[in-house]
Amino acid sequence: MEAILNQDFPRDRYEIIVVDGESIDRSPEIIESFRKRHRDRIRVYKNPKKTLATGWNLGIQHANGEYVIRVDGHSRIPRDFLSSTYRVVQRVPSASCVGGIVETVGTGFWGEVNAYVYSHPFGVGNSKFRTTKADWEGYVDTVPYAAYKREIFDKVGYFDETLKRNEDLEMHARIRNRGGTFFLSTSIRSTYFVRSTLSAFIKKSFSDGKWTMVASKRGIGVLRWRHLIPFLAVLVGLVLSIGSFFSALAGYTLLALIGTYLILLTYSSWGIVKEKGWKYFFPCMLSFFLLHFSRGFGSAASLLSKHYWRNHERAPQELADASR
């Protein structure tokens, strides 16, 4: 909150909307203390449904600006975040959404390991906002903490409130399908705090895998190859494991795939040795594997979930109608 309040952008040119999902920690108390000190700048709304999508929609409905930006609790923005975003918006006014790159950090030993994994192409695929290091800008398929044109929600509708997670994937697919574009610039930077324990890391990865598949039922364009590969790996591994009891070819194919994966795993984990030392090497290999497996298993498990099979007929037009 301090980072949002202390931007180098003119304070009269942006508003701060906080949507509280009835948190049971000290968040409401902290937010209220900020609101009392900055009554003219902060507005607080309750989100009784407690999901990210409903919180998003509440914020959008009460927003007055031309652009809307969401900043999550697991993130931190620098003092020039809004001004950097504004400069890019002025240069690329045709973009529906403008965003930047994310530096992933973690606290403690496992936090450092997981941060490396979340910043490596072997862990997150071709997510340019996570893996781009050099100065670069251009059109991409998604951006984090984006400045959305307020008018885009009038065109494509609000976030799908039947999704408990990954509602942004479905929204971004809807925007792309309606001709919208996403522009990324490395001049816009933010920090993401990765889960710092293995249990929390696995839980989030499993949930991401599950809800990505659920979101894919809402329309075309949600799934990208980086989402599908963990699911296909788990599926192929399961089929070949069963098939190896009946076919030598299936067994040899499985061993070849495992060998290839281990080579890629070793190569990708080598970078952390150069950065932090040998004690991080095997934990890094484990973190990569757990990320891939939990996402893939979560995607597969979604097929047995009631969330995957219900409400998939909710069309983008219905969501667009709801925004009017």
C-alpha positions as CSV (number, residue, x, y, z in Angstrom):
1,M,0.0,0.0,0.0
2,E,2.9,2.4,0.8
3,A,4.3,1.7,-2.7
4,I,1.0,2.5,-4.3
5,L,0.5,5.7,-2.3
6,N,4.1,6.9,-2.9
7,Q,4.2,6.7,-6.7
8,D,6.0,9.5,-8.6
9,F,2.9,9.9,-10.7
10,P,0.6,12.9,-9.9
11,R,-1.6,11.8,-7.0
12,D,-4.7,13.5,-8.5
13,R,-4.4,11.4,-11.7
14,Y,-5.0,8.0,-10.1
15,E,-7.4,6.5,-7.6
16,I,-6.8,3.6,-5.2
17,I,-9.5,0.9,-4.8
18,V,-9.1,-1.9,-2.3
19,V,-11.3,-4.9,-2.4
20,D,-11.2,-7.0,0.7
21,G,-12.2,-10.7,0.5
22,E,-13.1,-10.7,4.2
23,S,-9.5,-11.7,5.2
24,I,-9.1,-13.3,8.6
25,D,-5.5,-12.0,9.1
26,R,-4.6,-8.4,9.9
27,S,-5.2,-7.2,6.4
28,P,-8.5,-5.4,7.0
29,E,-7.0,-3.7,10.1
30,I,-4.0,-2.5,8.1
31,I,-6.1,-1.3,5.2
32,E,-8.4,0.6,7.5
33,S,-5.5,2.4,9.1
34,F,-4.3,3.5,5.6
35,R,-7.8,4.6,4.7
36,K,-8.2,6.8,7.8
37,R,-4.9,8.5,6.9
38,H,-5.8,8.9,3.2
39,R,-9.6,9.3,3.1
40,D,-9.4,11.3,-0.1
41,R,-7.4,8.7,-1.9
42,I,-8.5,5.2,-0.8
43,R,-11.8,3.5,-1.2
44,V,-12.5,0.1,0.3
45,Y,-15.2,-2.4,-0.8
46,K,-16.1,-5.8,0.6
47,N,-16.0,-9.0,-1.5
48,P,-18.2,-11.5,0.3
49,K,-17.7,-14.1,-2.4
50,K,-13.9,-14.0,-1.7
51,T,-12.7,-15.0,-5.2
52,L,-10.3,-13.0,-7.3
53,A,-12.7,-12.7,-10.2
54,T,-15.5,-11.1,-8.0
55,G,-12.9,-8.8,-6.4
56,W,-11.7,-7.8,-9.9
57,N,-15.2,-7.1,-11.1
58,L,-16.1,-5.0,-8.0
59,G,-13.0,-2.9,-8.5
60,I,-13.7,-2.4,-12.2
61,Q,-17.3,-1.4,-11.6
62,H,-16.3,1.3,-9.1
63,A,-13.3,2.6,-11.2
64,N,-13.5,6.0,-12.8
65,G,-10.3,6.1,-14.8
66,E,-9.6,5.4,-18.4
67,Y,-7.3,2.5,-17.4
68,V,-7.5,-0.1,-14.6
69,I,-4.5,-1.8,-13.0
70,R,-4.6,-4.7,-10.5
71,V,-1.7,-5.1,-8.0
72,D,-1.8,-8.3,-6.0
73,G,-0.8,-9.0,-2.4
74,H,2.1,-11.2,-3.5
75,S,3.7,-8.4,-5.5
76,R,5.5,-5.1,-5.0
77,I,5.8,-2.2,-7.4
78,P,8.6,0.4,-7.7
79,R,8.0,4.1,-7.3
80,D,7.9,4.7,-11.0
81,F,5.5,1.9,-11.9
82,L,2.6,4.1,-12.8
83,S,4.7,6.7,-14.6
84,S,6.5,4.0,-16.6
85,T,3.2,2.4,-17.5
86,Y,1.7,5.8,-18.5
87,R,4.6,6.5,-20.8
88,V,4.2,3.2,-22.7
89,V,0.4,3.7,-22.8
90,Q,1.0,7.1,-24.5
91,R,3.4,5.5,-27.0
92,V,1.2,2.5,-27.8
93,P,-2.4,3.8,-27.5
94,S,-3.8,1.0,-29.7
95,A,-2.9,-1.8,-27.2
96,S,-5.8,-3.1,-25.1
97,C,-3.5,-4.0,-22.2
98,V,0.0,-2.7,-21.3
99,G,2.4,-4.4,-18.8
100,G,6.0,-5.2,-18.0
101,I,8.3,-7.8,-16.7
102,V,8.3,-9.4,-13.3
103,E,11.3,-10.2,-11.1
104,T,10.5,-13.3,-9.0
105,V,12.1,-13.4,-5.5
106,G,11.7,-15.6,-2.5
107,T,12.6,-15.7,1.1
108,G,14.6,-18.5,2.7
109,F,16.3,-21.4,1.1
110,W,13.3,-22.9,-0.7
111,G,12.1,-19.4,-1.7
112,E,15.4,-18.7,-3.5
113,V,15.2,-22.1,-5.3
114,N,11.6,-21.6,-6.3
115,A,12.3,-18.1,-7.5
116,Y,15.0,-19.4,-9.8
117,V,12.6,-22.1,-11.2
118,Y,9.8,-19.5,-11.7
119,S,12.2,-17.3,-13.7
120,H,13.6,-20.1,-16.0
121,P,12.0,-21.1,-19.4
122,F,12.2,-24.8,-18.3
123,G,9.9,-23.9,-15.5
124,V,7.5,-21.4,-17.0
125,G,7.9,-21.9,-20.7
126,N,7.8,-18.9,-23.1
127,S,6.3,-16.5,-20.5
128,K,8.2,-13.4,-21.7
129,F,7.2,-11.3,-18.7
130,R,9.0,-13.8,-16.4
131,T,12.0,-14.8,-18.5
132,T,13.0,-11.6,-20.5
133,K,16.2,-10.1,-19.1
134,A,17.4,-7.7,-21.7
135,D,15.7,-4.5,-22.8
136,W,12.8,-5.4,-25.1
137,E,9.3,-4.5,-25.9
138,G,6.6,-5.8,-28.3
139,Y,3.3,-7.6,-28.6
140,V,2.8,-10.8,-26.5
141,D,-0.1,-13.1,-25.5
142,T,-0.3,-11.9,-21.9
143,V,1.1,-9.4,-19.4
144,P,1.0,-9.2,-15.6
145,Y,-0.3,-6.3,-13.5
146,A,-1.5,-4.8,-16.8
147,A,-3.1,-1.4,-17.4
148,Y,-6.4,-2.5,-19.0
149,K,-8.3,0.0,-21.1
150,R,-11.5,0.5,-19.1
151,E,-13.5,0.3,-22.3
152,I,-12.3,-3.3,-23.1
153,F,-14.6,-4.6,-20.3
154,D,-17.6,-3.0,-22.0
155,K,-16.7,-4.9,-25.1
156,V,-15.8,-8.3,-23.8
157,G,-17.5,-8.4,-20.4
158,Y,-16.2,-8.8,-16.8
159,F,-14.1,-11.6,-15.3
160,D,-15.8,-15.0,-15.1
161,E,-16.9,-15.4,-11.5
162,T,-17.3,-19.2,-11.9
163,L,-13.5,-19.5,-12.0
164,K,-11.8,-19.6,-8.6
165,R,-8.4,-19.1,-10.1
166,N,-6.7,-18.3,-13.4
167,E,-9.6,-16.0,-14.4
168,D,-7.1,-13.8,-16.1
169,L,-6.2,-16.6,-18.6
170,E,-9.9,-16.8,-19.7
171,M,-10.2,-13.0,-19.8
172,H,-7.1,-12.5,-21.9
173,A,-8.2,-15.2,-24.4
174,R,-11.5,-13.4,-24.7
175,I,-9.7,-10.1,-25.3
176,R,-7.5,-11.7,-28.0
177,N,-10.5,-13.4,-29.6
178,R,-12.2,-10.0,-29.9
179,G,-9.1,-8.4,-31.6
180,G,-7.5,-7.0,-28.5
181,T,-3.7,-6.8,-28.0
182,F,-1.2,-7.1,-25.2
183,F,2.0,-5.0,-25.2
184,L,5.0,-5.7,-23.0
185,S,7.8,-3.3,-22.2
186,T,10.8,-4.0,-19.9
187,S,10.7,-0.4,-18.9
188,I,7.8,-1.4,-16.6
189,R,9.0,-3.6,-13.7
190,S,7.5,-5.2,-10.7
191,T,8.4,-7.9,-8.1
192,Y,6.6,-11.1,-7.4
193,F,7.1,-13.1,-4.2
194,V,7.0,-16.8,-4.9
195,R,5.8,-19.3,-2.4
196,S,8.7,-20.0,0.0
197,T,7.9,-23.5,1.2
198,L,7.6,-26.7,-0.9
199,S,4.1,-27.4,0.4
200,A,2.7,-24.0,-0.6
201,F,4.6,-24.2,-3.9
202,I,3.1,-27.6,-4.8
203,K,-0.4,-26.5,-3.7
204,K,-0.3,-23.4,-5.9
205,S,1.1,-25.4,-8.9
206,F,-1.6,-28.1,-8.6
207,S,-4.3,-25.4,-8.3
208,D,-2.9,-23.6,-11.4
209,G,-2.9,-26.7,-13.4
210,K,-6.5,-27.6,-12.4
211,W,-8.0,-24.1,-13.0
212,T,-6.2,-23.6,-16.3
213,M,-8.0,-26.6,-17.6
214,V,-11.3,-25.5,-16.1
215,A,-10.8,-22.1,-17.7
216,S,-10.1,-23.7,-21.1
217,K,-13.7,-24.9,-21.1
218,R,-14.9,-21.3,-21.4
219,G,-13.7,-20.7,-24.9
220,I,-10.9,-21.1,-27.4
221,G,-7.4,-19.7,-27.0
222,V,-7.1,-20.1,-23.2
223,L,-4.6,-23.0,-23.4
224,R,-1.1,-22.3,-24.7
225,W,1.6,-24.9,-25.2
226,R,3.3,-23.9,-21.9
227,H,0.0,-24.9,-20.1
228,L,-0.5,-28.2,-22.1
229,I,3.0,-29.7,-21.9
230,P,2.9,-30.7,-18.1
231,F,-0.5,-32.2,-18.6
232,L,0.6,-34.2,-21.7
233,A,3.8,-35.3,-20.0
234,V,1.8,-36.8,-17.1
235,L,-0.7,-38.3,-19.5
236,V,1.9,-39.9,-21.7
237,G,3.9,-41.0,-18.7
238,L,0.9,-42.8,-17.3
239,V,0.0,-44.5,-20.6
240,L,3.5,-45.6,-21.2
241,S,3.9,-46.9,-17.7
242,I,0.9,-49.1,-18.0
243,G,1.8,-50.0,-21.6
244,S,5.3,-51.1,-20.5
245,F,3.8,-54.1,-18.8
246,F,2.5,-55.3,-22.2
247,S,5.0,-53.9,-24.7
248,A,8.8,-53.6,-24.6
249,L,8.5,-50.7,-27.1
250,A,6.4,-48.7,-24.6
251,G,9.0,-49.4,-21.9
252,Y,11.9,-48.3,-24.0
253,T,10.0,-45.2,-25.1
254,L,9.3,-44.3,-21.4
255,L,13.0,-44.8,-20.5
256,A,14.0,-42.6,-23.4
257,L,11.6,-39.8,-22.4
258,I,12.8,-40.1,-18.8
259,G,16.4,-39.8,-19.9
260,T,15.7,-36.8,-22.0
261,Y,13.8,-35.1,-19.2
262,L,16.7,-35.8,-16.8
263,I,19.2,-34.2,-19.2
264,L,17.0,-31.1,-19.5
265,L,16.5,-31.0,-15.8
266,T,20.3,-31.2,-15.1
267,Y,21.1,-28.6,-17.7
268,S,18.4,-26.2,-16.5
269,S,19.4,-26.6,-12.8
270,W,23.1,-25.9,-13.6
271,G,22.5,-22.2,-13.7
272,I,21.7,-22.0,-10.0
273,V,25.0,-23.6,-9.2
274,K,26.8,-20.7,-10.9
275,E,24.6,-18.2,-9.1
276,K,24.4,-19.6,-5.6
277,G,26.5,-22.8,-5.2
278,W,26.3,-26.5,-5.3
279,K,23.9,-26.9,-2.3
280,Y,21.1,-25.5,-4.5
281,F,21.6,-28.0,-7.3
282,F,19.5,-31.0,-6.3
283,P,16.8,-28.9,-4.5
284,C,16.5,-27.0,-7.8
285,M,16.0,-30.3,-9.7
286,L,13.4,-31.3,-7.2
287,S,11.6,-28.0,-7.5
288,F,11.5,-28.1,-11.3
289,F,10.1,-31.7,-11.1
290,L,7.5,-30.8,-8.5
291,L,6.4,-27.8,-10.5
292,H,5.9,-29.8,-13.7
293,F,4.4,-32.8,-12.0
294,S,1.9,-30.9,-9.7
295,R,0.8,-28.7,-12.6
296,G,0.4,-31.8,-14.9
297,F,-1.3,-33.8,-12.2
298,G,-3.6,-30.9,-11.4
299,S,-4.6,-30.6,-15.0
300,A,-5.3,-34.3,-15.2
301,A,-7.3,-34.2,-11.9
302,S,-9.4,-31.4,-13.2
303,L,-11.1,-33.8,-15.6
304,L,-12.6,-35.5,-12.6
305,S,-13.7,-32.2,-11.0
306,K,-17.2,-31.0,-11.1
307,H,-15.9,-27.5,-11.9
308,Y,-14.6,-28.8,-15.2
309,W,-17.9,-30.2,-16.3
310,R,-20.4,-27.6,-15.2
311,N,-21.0,-24.0,-16.3
312,H,-18.8,-24.4,-19.4
313,E,-21.6,-23.2,-21.5
314,R,-21.3,-19.7,-20.0
315,A,-20.5,-17.7,-23.2
316,P,-18.4,-14.6,-23.5
317,Q,-21.5,-12.8,-24.8
318,E,-23.3,-13.5,-21.5
319,L,-20.4,-12.0,-19.7
320,A,-20.4,-9.0,-22.0
321,D,-24.2,-8.5,-21.4
322,A,-23.6,-8.7,-17.7
323,S,-21.2,-5.7,-17.9
324,R,-23.8,-3.4,-19.3
